[in-house]
């Protein structure tokens, strides 16, 4: 039935034929969806069946004929001038994709004059990118470091990788960045393939709703590019159009290039690369560092990012297929879709040794067909000998994937390899480069520390989790969700909307117990909090949950570290790794250079009765004090110990004594409670700085007064109001 439908002459395709053909399409969809994770197996099974029945390398797939062999795929993609139509995967694409841009050259035949013009526009656009990843420009790297998340202690989610690839490409093209809505639109475009499926399938599946959602993401990204139309790359594209196409049509065309060819395929391939790196860190990270491009190409060879590429049968191709089925007297009409299976061509045993194994060092790697041609032909130095429709962004895509993969590269203990590399490389770095290198080394140190930390066994995991009360578990799960969302979508300057004009009463100002008046309406969230945040707030403030003080202790310090690593893997790694938090020298650093330094002061001329701590008169060599005894007046629940301690330092900033409020005694070096007294002071100053300086002074007093005054007293277009907007962003909410 499959072959007879495809080979039916055009003049005999009546309504019954169309009904049967539609049923065939539906059956093929079901086959493909079931085997979508490994389409190569489906295509191979279909080929084997047709080879057994018809003794032919061709088989029926979707609405046309398909081929798997490397020889035929290469021939139809680059040896014969490709004839194209609105086909992708194995079916005609949706009307939304067809009509989004009349200039979508990916679906135009090679001989169409718009194809040459379109490729000229794309080449000029790519060559005019204001940034690239090859020359190690500090500005480019620092901007991308600010935009992209950094995560080396846990494998990133697919969405994080998708977003990273999109943002790198967009920044390289425009020197700009995507808004939160545009980032979401890009991820939607990568994950939602409905715009590539036929109209009838979208109608049956969901009434075109997912297709329209997909289309809206294209228009959102179109607006993003339009925002930077005065940039050098888009201006070069407009100039290359030679007034044959309007600026709007060029923008739509480049948006399609970005949404179809430029980003989704590299984004999904980047996920494949990162998955493989994290699957076997010790082996694959070394292979990646040895030759990143070969590692990426080998991943592409085995990946299903682009399972098929489609052409139409010319009279030459139709004759070849007819000759293959000559004994059955089957002829294929001209312009029948030919689906070239890249996933099978790249596993062809006649071309690749051990084709199912991952071997980045394989000698036949340049035979892969991924970027609209054989790799060795695509990279031919003589551009006139390259495939006629090879991907213009071939080098860019590999560079971007390498950059993103290195951003999320798992850390392994390869100190010997790094030492060898340092001996080979002699690079004079500027001061800012050294700072970046130090930051990178610190992150690696922390990742290695976490990696070497003993992991919890299943029994320990269950015991630690069971020890927690319900409320603590709830807060942990909510915090885990919040941190993950923040890592993927941090606040950006580009997301800050201009100030809004509203009367003062709209701010929802009310009085709280501290005699402070605070606003409750935030112009940065004019519609209020979302449902998920409201639900989280209700859950946290609800009295439904049991809450109790747990005095259970970890068996060892290593077990505590292991639990922390398991519970908080989403937290970003620190920029500075403190390996010493307990010594006397660490206390001096905290008091004179850390977050408690603004409370360290010189002691006056001797002790006076009624002033300070009585035992202070015994410390004749004390010159500096950091006094956190004020917290001792606050009661705590039994059996907890009260906060409060004061630390004393000599003229050389060395710690000499600690006053311990709970015990009402002065503890000196070598005393029994010396380490405990240091712990009390550390806990006290962290609590004091958090409660007083951070929460009360910064948020409740200063920021509240700042945002209330600017929004009550300054009009929305006032220069000072506009200038201050980034500093008050989301302060209310």
N, C-alpha and C positions, 0 to 999 in steps of 0.2 A: 504493500500500500504506500509506503514512504516513497519508494523510487518511482512508482507509477504516477503519483501525484506531481512530483517534481518534474518528471519528463513529459507530462501532458502538454501538447502544443497550446500556444496562447489562444488560438481561435476555438479551442474545445473546452476552455475553462468556464463552465456554466455555474449555476447556483449550487448544484449538488457538489461540484468540485470544490467550490469555495467553502461549503459546509464541512466537507471531509478535511480540507486543508486546515480549517480552523481547529478541528478536533485533533489533527496531527500536531499543530502548534501547541495546543494545550497539553497534550501528552508529553511533548518534548520539554515543556516548562517543568512539568512534574519530575521528569527524569533529571533535569539539570539541577533543580532545587535540592533534590535528595542527595545528589552527588556534588553539590557546590563547593564543598571543602576540598575535594580531589577531582576536579573535572577531567584531568588526564585519564583517570581510570574509566570514566564514562566514554570518552572519545575513543579510547583504545578498544573497549568492548564493542562499540558500534563498528569500528573499522574491522575488527576480527570477524564479526558476523558477516559483513558485506564481502570481506575477502573470501570467507568460506563459501558463501552462496554464489557470488558473482566473480570471484577471482580478480578483484579490482581493489586498488588502494583508495578508492573514493567511497564515501558513505553519505547518507542523508542526515542532516542536522538542521533543526529549525525549519527555516523557509528555503533552504538551499542545499548545496553539496559541500562536504567538508573534506579536508585532507590533513593528514598527520605527519607525513614524512618530511624530513628536513629539506630534501631535494625539491619537492613540489612546493612547499611553503616559500622557500627562497625564490623559486622560479616565479611564482604568482605575485610575490610582494615587490620584487626588485628587478627581475630579469625581463619581464614583460611589463610594458607601461600600464600601471594599474588603472582600471576603470572603477569608479566608486559610486556609491549611492548612500542613502540615509540608513545604513545598517551598522549595528554594533552587537557584539556577542554573536547571536545567531538569528537576530530578528530585526525588523525595522524599528527605528527609534520612535519616540512619541512625537506628536505634533508640536508640543511645547518646545522641544529641542530644535525641531526643524525651523520653526518660525522665530525663535529668539534672535537669531542673526541670519540674514540672507547671505551672509558672507562666511559661513562656516565651512571653510575649505577642506576640513577633514573629511567631509562627505562629498566633495566635488571630485570629478574625474581628473586625472593628471593633465589631460589636454585642455581642460577648461582654462581660459585666460585668467580667471580670478585666482586660480591656484598659484600661478607664478607671482601675481601681485601679492597674494596673501603671505607667501613664504618670504618675499622681500620685506614686507612689513614686519613679520616676526623676527627675521634676522636683524633688521635695523633696530628694532625694539630691544632685543637681547644685547646687542653690542653697545647700546647706549645706557645700559643699567648703571646707575651712579655708584653702585657698590659691587664687589665680587669677593669670593672667598679664597682666591688663590694667592694674593700678594700679602696676606697677613696684616691688612691695614688695622691700626689700633682703633680708630674711630668706629669702623665697621664691627669689629669684635666686641668693643665695649657696649655699643648700642644693642647688639644681639644678645649679649650677656644680660642686659637689663630687661629685654623683652622676654627671653625664654626662661622657663624654669630650669633649675639645676637639681638633679636628683641622682645621686650615686649610691645610695644605700638601699634602694628598692627599685625593682623594675617599674617603669612608668606605665600608666594605662594607655590603651590605644588612642583615646581621645587626646591625651596630652601630647603624644607623638604627632598625631594628625595636625593639631593646632600649631605645633612647633614648626613643622615643615611649611605650612601655609604662611606663617608669620615670617619665616626666613625668606621665602620667595617674594612675598609682598614687600618686605623691607628692601631687599636687593633691587627690586624693580622701581620703587617709589621713594625711598628714604623715609617712608612713613610707616604707620602701623595701623592695625585693624582695631575697630572698636569692639566692645563686648558682643554686640549684636552681630557684627561682621565675623567675628571669630566663631560664634555659634553657627552662622550661616555656612561658613567654610566646612566645619565639621559635619553639618547636615548634608552638604554636597558630597562629601567623601563617603558617608555612611548610607545615604539614601540613593539607591540606583534607579528609582522608578522612572526618572525622566528618560532612561535608556531603553525602556520596555515599550512594546506597542500600545496603541490607544485602546484596543479591545481588552488587553490584559489589565491595564490600569482601571478601566471601567468596571470589569468584573471583580477586581480585587477590592477596591475601596472607593469607587466612584470618582476617580482621578484626584482624590484629596492628597495623597502622598506625592503624586506627580506635581500638583500645584505648589505644594510645600517646597519641593525640590526647585521648582522654577523661581519661587520667591527668593530662595538663597542666591540664585544667579543675579537677580536684580539688586539684591543687597550688596553683593560684591561689585556689581557694575557701578553703584554709587560710590563705593570705596575707591575704585580707580578714578572715577570722575573727580574726586576730591584732589587728586594729584595730577590733573591733566596738564599743568604747566611744568611738570618735571621733565628732565632731559630725555628719558626713555619714551614717554608718550609723545613728546614733541617730535622725536625722531620717527616714531611710527606714523604720525600725522603727515610728516613730510614725505615719507616713503609711499604714502597712498596717492601722492601726486594729484590730489583733488578729484581722483576717480571715485573715492568713497568719502562720505561725510565723516566728521569727527565722531558723531554718535555711532555710526556703523563700525568704525575702527575700534572704538571702545567696546562695543558689544562683541566684536570679533576677538579681541584680546581677552575679554572676560571668558569667552568660551574656551579659548586656548588655555587659560589659567584653570578653569573649572573642569575641563575634560582631560586634557593632556598634561598640563603643566603641574598640577598639584595632587589630585587623587592617587594617581599611579605611584609617584614618588612617596607620598604619605603612607600608602599601604605597604610599599616595599620597605620603607624605613621601619615600620612595625615588625616586618618579617626579620630584618637584620637585627633589630634590638632583641626580639624574642630568641633568636639563635645565640646571640651573645650572652644572654642571661641563662640560657638552658645549660650551657657547659662553659662556665666562666674561664676556668684555667686554660682550657684548650682554645676556645674560640676567640677570646680577647687577644691572645698572642697571635693567632692567625690574622685577625683584623689589623693589628698594629703592624704586622709584617708587610701587608699590602692591602690597604683599605678598599681600593677600587676593585681588585680581584675578588675580595670577600663579598662586596656588594653585587658584583656581576654574577657570582656563583649563586647567591641568594636569588637573584632575578631569574636565573636559569631554572631553578626548581620551584619558583613561586607561581601563583595563579593570579597575580595582579591584573594582567591582561591576558585572559585565556585564549582569545581568538582575535585575529585581524581580518577584515572583510574586504573583498573585491567583487566585481561583477565579471561574469564569464564573457570574454571576448569571443569572436568567432574561432580564434585559434585555440582557446581553452575549451570551448564547447566541443570542438572537433576532437581534442585529446581525450576528453571524458567519453565522448561517443565511441571512440575507438576502443577504450577500455572495456566498454559494455557491448562490444560488437556482436558477440555471440547471442546476446539477448535482443539485439536490434533496438537498443534504447538510445535516444538522442536527447540532449539537454538543450533547451532554448537558450539563445544568446541573452545575456544580462541576468542569467540565473545567479543568485548570490553564491559566492564561494567563500566558505569560512575556513580560514587557515589557522590551525591549532598551534599556537606558539608553545603551549605547555607540553605537547607531544613532540613537536619538532626539536625542542631542547632536551628531550630524553631519547632521541633517536640513537639506537645502539650502533648503527653504521657510521655514526659521526663521533659520538662521545663514548669514551671508555668508562665502564662502571657508571652509567648515566644516572642511577638513582642515589649515588653517594655524593656527599657534600665534600668537594675537593677544590678549594680556591686556587691551588697551585697546578691544576690540571693543564696540560699543554694545549688542549683543544678548546680552551675557554673562549677564544676569539671567534669561535664558530656559532656562538649563541645568537638567537634572533629575538631581540627584545624591543629595540628602538626603531621599528619599521625598516629593518634590514639586518644583514649579518654583521656582527660586531667588527670584524676585521675590515669590512667594506665601509662601515659607518665612520671608522676612525682613520681611514686612508688619508695620508697627508695630501694627496692629489684630490682636491675637492671635486674635480670633474668626473672622477671614477666612483664617487659615493652613490649609494642608492638614491633614486630620483625623489623619493618621499621620506628620506631618513629624518629622524626627529631633530629639529634645530637645537632643542634644549638638552641634548644627550649629556654633554659635559657638565652643564649646570645642575642637572638632576642628580648626577653622581656626587658632585661636590656638596650639594645640600644634604643629601642622605648621609654622607660621611660626617658633616658638621653636626647634624642632629644626633647621629649615633655616638659620636665622641662626647656629646653633651650628657648622654645617659649611659655612658660606658661603665660597666661594673668595675670596681676596683679589685685588682688582684695584687698579690705580693710579688712584684717583679722588680725588686730593687736592683738585682744584678743586671737586668736588661737595661734599666734606666741609667746605671752607672756607665755601661758601655756606650749608650747613646750620648751621654754627656761628654765622654772622651772624644767621640767622633765629631761632635758639634761644638763649634766655638762661635757663639753669637754674642755680640755686644748689645745688651738690652738697655733701653731707656728706663728711667726711674719708675714710670708707671707700669712698664712691662714687668719689672721686678716685683712690684706690688701685686700685680695679677698672678705672677708665678707663685708668690708666697701664699696668696689666698688659695690658689689651686692646690698647693702642697698641704695646706692646713686641712682642706676638705678631704684630700686623699688620706691624710693621717687619721682623721676621724672615721672615715669609711673603713679603713683597714682595722681600726680598733673595734668597730662594731662587728666587722666580719670575723675577727678572731675571737670575739666574745663567745663564751660557751652558750650553745642553744638549749632551750628548755626541752625536756622530753615531754611526751604526752601526759604522763601522770602529773608532772609539775605544772603544766599548763592548766589542767583541770582543777588542781588544788588551789592555785593562785586565783583563778577566775571564780571558783566557788566561794572563796574567802570574802570577796567583795559583796557589799550590800546592793540591793536593786537600784537604788538611786545613783550610786557610783558607776554602776554598769551603764545606766542610761546616759549619764553625763559623758562618759567615755565614748559611747557610740555617737552621740551628737557632736562631740568635739572632733572625732575622727572624720565625720562627714564634712564638717565645716573646714577643717584643715585641707582635706582633699580638694574641695571646691575652691578654696583660696589659692592653692598651688596652681590649679588649672586656670583660674580667672582672677588674677590679682587686680587690684584697683590700678587704673592707668590714667594718666593725665588726659588722654584722648577721650576717655569716658565721661569726663566732667562736662556737664551741660552748662550753658550760660545762666546767670542768675535769673530768677523768676520774679515777677512783680505781683505781690499779694499784700492785702492790708494786714496790719499787725495782728488783728484778732484771728487771722488764719493760722498763725504760728502755734496756736494751742498752748499758750503759756500757762503754767500752773505752779503752785507753791508746794515745795516739799518740806520735810521735817527740819532740814538744816537752814530754814529761812531763806532758801534760794529759790529763785524763779527760773524755771527752765522751759524751753519750747518742746512741744511733743510732735510737731509737724515738720518734716524735713523736705525741702525743695529738691533734694537729691533722690528722694523716694516719694514723689508727689502722690502716688497711689497707695502709699503705705507699704508695710511689709508683706511679702508674699505668704501664701498659705503655709508653706513648709516652715518658714521662720516663726509664724504665729503658733503653729503646732509645737515647734520646739520650745518656744517661750512658755507655752501652757504646760508642757511636760515637765520642764525644769522647775516651775513654780508650784506645781501640783503637790498636794499632801498625800497622794495615793501611795507613794513609794515608802518602803521601809528604809530607815536610815539609822545606822548605829556605828559607834566607834570601834574599829577593829585594831587590836593590839598585836595581831600576828606579825611575826618578823620573818624575813627571808633567812634561809639557812646559811647562805654565804653572800658576800658582796658580789661575786660573779653571777649568782642566781638573780640578784637584783638587777644587774646590768642586762642580763638576758631577758628578763621580764620587760624592762624598759624598751629594749630594742624590738620586742614583739608587739608591745602595746602602742608605741608611738613611731612606727616606721615612716609615716607620712610627713613628720616634721622635717623641715629643711636642715641640712647639716650646718653646724656653726662655722662662721668664717675663721674664728680663732679657737684652737683646741687647747684647753687648759688640762694638762695631765696631772697637775698638782693643785689640789683644792684643800689640803689638810695641814700643810706645814706652817710653821711660824712665818716664813717668808711669804707664803700665799696670803696670810692675814695682812701683812704690811702692804702687799700689792692692792688688796681690796680697799684698805683704808686710805691709801695715798693716791692710787691711780684708778681704782675701780668705781663702781656706782655708789659707794659710800663716802667718797673722798670729800664731798661738799659738807659733810658733818664732822670732819676731822679738824681740830683746832689746837692752837698752842695753849698750854696751861699757863695761867697767870702767875703772879709772884707769890708762890707759897699757898698753902691751904688756909682758909679762913673758917672759923666755926660757923655752922649754919649754911655753908656753901659747899656743894659737891659731896663726895663720899667720904665718910670719916677716915677710912683706911688710906685715903689718898695722901694723907700727911706722912705716911710711912714710905711713900715712893719718892725718895729724894732725887732720883735720876730720871723721873718721868718728865717729858717735855711736851708730848702731844697726847690727846685723848680723843676717842670717838665714842660719844656717849649715847647709848640707845636704851638707857634705863627708864625713859618715859613710858615705855610699853608695859612696865611692871605693874602699873596701877589697874590694868584691865584684868578682870577675873577670867579664868578658863575652866572648862569642865574637868571634873575628876576623871581619870587620875593624871591629867596633863600638867605639865610644869609651866609656870608663868614665863612670858617673854621678858627680856630685859637684861642688858649687859653693857659694860663699858670697858674698852680696851685701851691700854696705856703703852706708849712707845718712848724710847729714849731719843737722844739727839741724832742718832744714826738711823732712825726710823725702825728700830728693832723692837719687836713685841716683848714686853717685860712682865706684864700682869693683866689680869682680867677681873673686873668686879662682876660677880654672879648674883643677880637680884633675887632669884628664887631661894637660894641658900643664904642670902645676905652675908656674903663673905668674899674676901679678896683671894683670888687663886693666882699663884705664881708658878713660874716654870718648875717642872719636875714634881709639882703637886699631883695628888691622885686624880683630881678632876680636871686637869689641865686641858686634855683633848675635849672633854665634854663642855668646858667653859667656852672654848673656841667655837664649838658647834652652836652653843646658845647665842653667842654674839652674831655669828653668820646668819642664823635663822632670824634673829631680831632685826638686823639691819635690812635684810631682804624684805621682811614683812613691813617694816617702817617705810622704806623707800617706795614699795608698791602701794601701800595704803595712803600715805600722806602725799608724797611727791607726785606719784603717777595718777592715782584715782581721784583724790580730793583736789589737790592744787591744779594739776594739769587739766584734767577733764571737767570736774565739777565747778571749779572757780574760774580759771583763766579761759579755757576753751568755751565754756558756756557763756561767759560774759562777752567774749569776742564775737561768737556767732550771733548771739542775741542782739548785740549793738549794731553789727553791720546789717543785719536783715531787717531790723526795726527802723533804723535811722538813715540808711543810705538807699537811694533809688537804684533800681536794677542795672541801669546803664552808667552809674557813677564809676569813674576809673578806679577808685580805691576799692569799691565793691567787687569789681571784676578782677582786680589784682589779688584780692584776698580770697577769692572763691576756692582756689586749690587748697588753701590752708584751713578751710572750714568744711571741706568735702566730707559728707557723711558724719559730721560731728554730732548732729542731733540723733540720727538713727543708730 
